[in-house]
Amino acid sequence: MSIRGFKTLAGLGLTASVFAGAAEIWTTPQGFLKAALANNAKSETVGAGVEVSFAIGARRFTGLIGADNHVAQIKTWIDTPVLGDTLIETHFSGYKDFGGLSFPAEIHRSEGGHEILHVSVASAKANGAVDIAVPANVASAPAPVVTVASEKLADGVFYLTGGTHHSLAVEEKDHVVLIEAPLSEQRSIALIQKIGEVIPGKPVKYVVNSHVHFDHSGGLRTFVDAGATIVTQDISKAYYEKAWAAPHTLRPDRLAASKKAAKFETYEHKHALGDLHAIEIHHIAGSGHSDDLALVYLPKEKLVIEADAYTPAAVGAPPPATPNPFSVNLYDNIQKLGLDVERIAGLHGRVASVDELRAAIGLKKAASN
């Protein structure tokens, strides 16, 4: 990509995905140097090397050029809904001459202090010069609108869908219990609006978290700001407290502004909530998906709510050739806990019958009484 191409990308109001793709180029040795030239980089001597830094919008990039004049390290920071300002650090070593192109033979990348990539380069070839223009329809594309749909599963029980990740709201005497706040603040704001429509005049007092994975916990901070108590497993509390104390300067959210302290109710194996509706929360023992994975059970409605253990397939789809072990484990837990279940509301997918779960794991339909 030419330097003019870098300037063009940097100057546009790009969608997050397009900018992220460009940032991948800027965190390669050649891409970093070209972006530094195009964005008025500053440099200073650090030990035997030189540190080079520049910014593109709110995104900062810092690179270390070693005594051998090779880029040894590049740092940049991204926003994540859970961790806030998150360091992405890439190290380059073992530079070789690949047919006239000097390129690292080893690349290591970490995110938030955890290695996420290790590449051993066997060969590398320079591409011809290109000048990529961002298509007008891409550059001007509006941000996707987050929408939440509501399906009434029982009196005071609403399945909140509209996208890849779902939630479920349960109406109590003077408040709402929300099961799952996934993805992001944008999703949580849309959830708050929809809950206000279907259960008006009652605040969300409790948010039950199925597990710590980012896609299922990314919206929790918004409800901390709203004053809700987060219901999660004992082993997850310290993690959230540490994660939510991190700065959120790249994309400040509501909690970054209010700085409210999180309120928790935690449990090890089982927890109970509810006054109009009995709500049981159970640890899913033995799951290989997450150590803190939980299911929620509404006894009166004979309904289980769960994430990532069983994702119901489309209606009429044949059962998988090989049962998903997470689904087998979920069914085993339901049996061991003695839960009388008729339906399962997947926090991915749809609402399915327990017989569909049985079929998905290779069991016959339960005999009727």
C-alpha positions in Angstrom: 0.0 0.0 0.0 1.3 3.5 -0.9 1.8 6.2 1.7 -1.0 8.1 0.1 -3.2 5.0 0.7 -2.4 5.2 4.4 -3.2 8.9 4.5 -6.5 8.2 2.8 -7.5 5.4 5.3 -6.5 7.5 8.2 -8.5 10.5 7.2 -11.8 8.6 6.6 -14.5 8.0 9.1 -14.2 4.2 8.7 -16.4 1.5 10.0 -14.8 -0.4 12.9 -14.2 -3.5 10.8 -12.5 -1.6 8.0 -10.3 0.3 10.5 -9.4 -2.9 12.2 -8.3 -4.4 8.9 -6.1 -1.4 8.2 -4.7 -1.6 11.7 -3.5 -5.1 11.0 -1.4 -3.7 8.2 0.0 -1.0 10.5 1.1 -3.6 12.9 3.4 -5.4 10.4 7.0 -4.1 10.1 6.7 -2.6 6.7 3.2 -1.3 7.3 4.3 0.3 10.6 7.1 2.2 9.0 4.9 3.5 6.1 2.2 4.5 8.5 4.8 6.3 10.7 6.0 8.3 7.7 2.5 9.2 6.8 1.3 10.3 10.3 4.0 12.6 11.6 5.6 10.0 14.0 7.8 11.1 16.9 11.0 9.2 17.8 13.3 9.0 20.7 16.3 6.9 21.6 15.6 4.1 24.0 18.7 2.1 25.0 20.3 0.8 21.8 17.2 1.3 19.8 14.7 4.0 18.7 11.1 4.2 19.8 8.7 5.5 17.2 5.2 6.6 18.0 2.2 8.1 16.2 -1.6 8.2 16.4 -4.3 7.6 13.8 -7.5 9.0 15.3 -7.8 7.8 18.9 -5.6 4.7 18.1 -2.0 4.9 19.3 0.9 2.9 17.8 4.4 2.6 19.3 7.2 0.6 17.8 10.8 -0.2 18.8 13.4 -0.3 16.1 16.5 -2.2 17.2 20.2 -1.5 16.7 20.0 -3.7 13.6 17.4 -1.2 12.1 14.7 -3.8 12.2 11.3 -3.3 13.8 11.4 -5.5 16.9 8.1 -4.7 18.6 4.9 -2.8 17.9 2.3 -1.9 20.6 -1.2 -0.6 20.0 -4.3 -0.4 22.2 -7.9 -1.5 21.3 -11.1 -1.1 23.2 -12.9 -4.2 24.4 -16.2 -4.0 26.3 -14.8 -6.1 29.2 -11.2 -5.1 29.5 -11.3 -1.5 28.3 -8.0 -0.2 26.9 -6.3 -3.4 25.9 -2.7 -3.7 24.9 -1.9 -5.6 21.6 1.8 -6.3 21.5 3.6 -7.9 18.6 7.2 -9.0 18.7 9.3 -9.7 15.6 12.6 -11.7 15.6 14.9 -13.8 13.5 14.9 -11.4 10.4 16.0 -13.2 7.3 16.6 -12.3 3.7 13.8 -13.9 1.7 14.9 -13.3 -1.9 15.8 -9.6 -1.3 13.0 -9.0 1.3 14.0 -8.6 4.9 11.3 -10.1 7.0 11.0 -11.7 10.5 11.1 -15.5 10.8 9.2 -15.4 14.1 6.1 -13.4 15.1 4.5 -13.4 18.5 1.4 -11.5 19.5 -0.3 -11.0 22.8 -3.6 -9.4 23.8 -4.1 -8.2 27.3 -0.9 -10.0 28.4 -2.0 -13.4 26.9 -0.4 -14.8 23.7 -2.9 -15.2 20.9 -0.6 -15.7 17.9 2.7 -17.4 17.1 3.8 -17.5 13.5 6.9 -19.2 12.1 7.6 -17.7 8.7 9.0 -20.2 6.2 8.9 -17.8 3.2 7.9 -14.3 2.3 7.5 -12.4 -1.0 6.9 -8.7 -1.6 3.7 -7.8 -3.3 3.6 -5.2 -6.1 2.8 -1.7 -5.2 -0.9 -1.0 -4.9 -3.0 2.0 -4.1 -6.3 0.9 -2.5 -9.2 3.3 -2.5 -12.0 2.6 0.1 -15.3 2.1 -1.8 -17.6 5.0 -1.2 -20.4 2.8 0.0 -18.1 1.3 2.6 -16.7 4.6 3.7 -20.2 6.0 4.2 -21.9 2.9 5.5 -23.8 3.7 8.8 -23.1 1.8 11.9 -25.3 -1.3 12.3 -28.4 -0.6 14.4 -28.9 -2.8 17.5 -32.4 -4.1 17.8 -34.1 -6.3 20.4 -37.2 -8.3 19.7 -39.4 -9.7 22.5 -41.3 -13.0 22.7 -43.5 -13.8 25.6 -42.8 -17.3 26.8 -45.1 -17.1 29.9 -46.7 -14.5 32.1 -43.9 -12.1 33.0 -41.3 -14.1 31.1 -39.9 -12.5 27.9 -37.3 -13.9 25.5 -35.3 -11.0 24.2 -33.7 -11.8 20.8 -32.6 -10.0 17.7 -29.1 -10.9 16.7 -26.7 -13.7 17.6 -27.0 -13.4 21.4 -30.2 -13.4 23.4 -31.4 -12.6 26.9 -34.4 -13.3 29.0 -36.3 -10.9 31.4 -38.4 -12.1 34.3 -40.9 -9.7 35.9 -41.0 -9.7 39.7 -43.1 -7.6 42.2 -41.2 -4.4 41.9 -38.2 -5.2 39.7 -36.9 -7.2 36.8 -34.4 -10.1 36.8 -32.4 -10.1 33.5 -30.7 -13.3 32.4 -27.6 -12.4 30.4 -26.2 -9.0 29.2 -24.1 -10.0 26.2 -21.8 -8.3 23.7 -21.6 -4.6 24.4 -23.0 -1.4 25.9 -24.9 -0.8 22.7 -26.7 -4.1 23.2 -27.4 -3.4 26.9 -28.9 0.1 26.1 -31.2 -1.6 23.6 -32.1 -4.2 26.2 -33.0 -1.5 28.8 -35.2 0.2 26.3 -37.0 -3.0 25.3 -37.5 -4.1 28.9 -39.0 -0.7 29.6 -41.5 -1.4 26.9 -42.6 -4.9 27.9 -42.2 -4.5 31.7 -42.8 -0.7 32.2 -42.0 1.0 35.5 -39.8 -1.7 37.0 -35.9 -1.4 37.1 -33.5 -4.2 36.4 -32.4 -5.2 39.9 -30.4 -8.3 39.1 -28.5 -9.5 36.0 -27.6 -13.2 36.0 -24.4 -13.9 34.1 -24.0 -17.3 32.4 -20.2 -17.2 32.2 -17.2 -14.9 31.8 -16.6 -15.2 28.1 -16.5 -11.8 26.5 -19.5 -12.3 24.2 -21.6 -13.1 27.2 -20.3 -10.5 29.6 -19.6 -7.5 27.4 -22.8 -5.7 28.4 -22.6 -6.1 32.1 -20.8 -2.8 32.8 -23.8 -0.9 31.6 -26.0 -2.6 34.2 -23.5 -1.9 36.9 -23.8 1.8 36.0 -27.6 1.4 36.1 -27.4 0.1 39.7 -28.1 -3.6 39.1 -26.6 -6.4 41.1 -24.5 -8.9 39.1 -25.2 -12.5 39.9 -22.3 -14.7 39.0 -20.2 -17.5 40.3 -17.7 -17.0 43.2 -14.8 -17.7 41.0 -15.8 -14.9 38.6 -16.1 -11.9 41.0 -12.4 -11.1 41.4 -12.0 -11.3 37.6 -14.7 -8.8 37.0 -13.5 -6.4 39.7 -10.0 -6.4 38.2 -11.3 -6.1 34.6 -13.7 -3.3 35.3 -11.1 -1.2 37.2 -9.1 -0.9 34.0 -9.2 2.4 32.1 -11.7 2.9 29.3 -10.3 6.0 27.5 -10.5 4.8 23.9 -14.2 4.4 23.9 -15.5 5.6 27.3 -18.8 3.9 28.4 -21.4 4.8 31.0 -19.5 3.1 33.8 -16.3 4.9 32.9 -18.2 8.2 33.5 -20.1 7.2 36.6 -17.3 5.1 38.2 -19.9 3.2 40.3 -18.7 0.3 42.3 -20.1 -3.1 41.2 -22.6 -4.9 43.4 -22.4 -8.7 43.4 -24.3 -11.8 44.6 -22.2 -14.8 44.1 -22.6 -18.6 44.6 -20.7 -21.8 44.2 -23.3 -24.4 43.2 -26.8 -22.9 43.4 -28.5 -19.6 44.0 -32.1 -18.6 44.2 -33.9 -15.3 43.2 -37.5 -14.2 42.7 -40.8 -13.5 44.4 -43.4 -13.6 41.6 -41.3 -16.2 39.8 -39.0 -18.7 41.4 -35.6 -18.5 39.7 -32.9 -21.1 40.3 -29.3 -20.7 39.1 -27.2 -23.8 38.9 -23.5 -24.4 38.1 -23.2 -26.7 35.2 -20.7 -29.3 36.6 -18.1 -30.8 34.4 -18.5 -28.5 31.4 -15.5 -28.3 29.1 -16.7 -24.9 27.8 -16.1 -22.7 30.9 -15.4 -23.4 34.6 -18.1 -21.0 35.6 -20.9 -22.0 33.2 -24.4 -21.8 34.7 -27.9 -22.6 33.7 -31.1 -20.8 35.0 -34.2 -22.8 35.8 -37.8 -21.5 36.2 -39.6 -24.3 37.9 -43.2 -23.1 37.3 -42.5 -22.6 33.6 -40.4 -25.8 33.4 -37.9 -23.7 31.4 -34.1 -23.8 31.3 -32.1 -20.9 30.0 -28.5 -21.6 29.0 -25.7 -20.4 26.8 -23.1 -22.4 24.8 -24.1 -25.8 26.1 -26.9 -26.4 23.6 -27.7 -24.2 20.6 -30.9 -25.5 19.1 -30.7 -26.0 15.4 -33.3 -24.7 12.9 -36.6 -26.4 13.1 -36.6 -29.6 11.1 -32.8 -29.8 10.8 -31.4 -33.4 11.3 -29.6 -34.1 14.5 -25.8 -33.9 14.3 -24.0 -37.1 13.4 -21.8 -36.7 16.5 -23.5 -35.3 19.6 -22.0 -32.1 21.0 -20.3 -33.1 24.3 -21.4 -29.8 25.9 -25.0 -30.7 25.1 -24.6 -34.2 26.5 -23.1 -32.6 29.7 -26.1 -30.2 29.9 -28.6 -33.0 29.7 -26.7 -35.0 32.3 -26.7 -32.0 34.7 -30.5 -31.5 34.2 -31.0 -35.1 35.1 -28.7 -35.0 38.1 -30.3 -31.9 39.4 -33.7 -33.4 39.1 -35.1 -30.5 37.0 -38.5 -31.0 35.5 -37.9 -29.4 32.1 -40.1 -29.0 29.0 -38.4 -26.2 27.1 -34.9 -24.8 26.8 -34.3 -21.2 25.8 -31.0 -21.0 24.1 -29.1 -17.8 24.6 -28.0 -18.6 21.0 -30.5 -20.1 18.6 -34.1 -20.4 19.7 -36.5 -22.0 22.2 -36.5 -25.8 21.8 -38.2 -28.7 23.6 -36.3 -31.0 25.9 -37.1 -33.8 23.4 -35.2 -31.8 20.8 -32.2 -31.8 23.1 -32.6 -35.5 23.7 -32.6 -36.1 19.9 -29.6 -33.8 19.5 -27.5 -36.1 21.8 -28.8 -39.3 20.4 -31.5 -40.2 22.9 -35.0 -41.3 22.2 -38.0 -39.1 23.0 -39.0 -39.4 26.7 -42.1 -41.6 27.3 -45.2 -39.7 28.2 -47.0 -40.4 31.4 
